[in-house]
Amino acid sequence: MSAERREKGPEVVVSNIKPTGTNATSPVDPLGDAAPAAPAAAVATAAPAGAAAPPSEAVISALREGKITPDEAVSQLTTLALQRAGVPPTMRPQIESRMRDLLGSDPTLGGLLRRMGATPPEE
């Protein structure tokens, strides 16, 4: 960086990202009309040889193999996230409800769920 540049101060970066959600004037689905991705394309994973796969990998494998639906995968992954975060069992129903609200109201998360073949929860 030149001395002249430093004297001017920090460079200002302007973003063209528009807010979405309840405070936005027109929410936009960033995925548009994208076709749902095949469950097998959802996540590429690799575990070291001989290592036990994390529980989330088992859910993803079951989804890829068609043993569970995308909606069941979302439910199981939500439960795993709460367990890993150490949420006390007595608080889980309240937090799961808030997570469902977020999944149902956020257009980006809803688009991702639809893309994987899951149905976003209704508000």
C-alpha positions, -999 to +999 in steps of 0.1 A: +000+000+000+015+034-009+020+062+016-005+083-004-031+056+001-026+054+038-031+092+042-065+089+027-078+066+054-094+032+051-111+022+018-149+021+020-166-009+005-202-005-006-223-037-009-253-042-031-267-069-008-304-061+000-319-071+034-345-098+034-370-110+060-396-093+081-380-058+079-373-059+041-396-043+016-394-072-009-379-105+003-359-123-024-353-160-027-316-162-035-320-196-051-347-184-074-364-211-094-335-235-089-345-271-091-341-292-060-307-307-056-305-345-055-300-356-018-268-373-028-254-339-039-263-322-007-230-328+012-197-343+003-180-358+034-149-377+042-140-393+075-105-406+084-101-444+079-111-462+110-127-432+127-163-433+138-185-410+117-203-382+135-241-387+140-248-361+114-230-382+088-253-411+096-283-389+089-268-377+056-260-412+046-296-423+054-309-395+033-286-403+004-297-440+005-334-430+006-339-445+040-353-412+053-371-382+037-356-348+035-380-336+061-370-364+085-333-354+079-340-318+088-358-329+120-330-353+130-302-327+122-321-302+143-322-326+172-285-334+168-277-296+168-295-291+200-278-321+217-244-309+205-250-274+218-257-288+252-293-275+254-310-289+285-338-314+276-364-291+293-355-262+270-354-282+237-391-279+228-389-241+231-357-238+211-370-263+184-401-242+181-380-210+175-358-229+150-389-240+131-401-204+131-368-193+117-367-220+090-403-210+080-398-173+080-363-168+065-364-169+027-328-181+023-332-210+047-366-219+032-350-219-003-322-242+009-348-266+024-368-266-008-337-272-028-329-303-008-365-315-012-377-306+023-408-285+031-401-254+051-422-252+083-452-228+081-451-197+101 
